[in-house]
Amino acid sequence: MTAYLDVDVRPILRAGGEPFSVIMAAIERLEKGQGLRLYATFKPVPLFAVMADKGFAHSASAMEGGEWEVLFTPAAAKPAQVAAPSNGFDFGAWPDPRVKLDNRDLEPPEPMVRILAAADKLGPGETLSALLRREPVFLFPQLEKRGFRWLGGFTTDGATYELTVRAPS
């Protein structure tokens, strides 16, 4: 039976913060064979791919009030390939970004706020690009709610995450 380390990020999320670093720090503290029980204010779908890359399977359960409990259990084997940093859209050719943002020096949640504000000003089919210090896992559900598509991944230096967002056509 798997033992779980409990991590409740609901207070961080309610305060408008980004708990990704707290979750990753908890992962570092896990003992061999131990899992992580995460409590969040929303279903953290983008985190599933991140955790799969780290060798964890997930099981999500809705709680009262629209909150979620997610069990991340060590998987028998790490998936051979990480899901592409996209949301399953056929991207084809995208236009050059109309807006370019360098958010690498900003503290959360400012990068997400700036990207969402700029994205809301895009015309149909237009794109923006943003440079970030980390993968914006909590931005993805917000973009999805607004109908945006995105592509992203770390640059070859491994220190910069480059995100391209496309407005709905």
Disulfide bonds with the S-S distance in Angstrom:
none
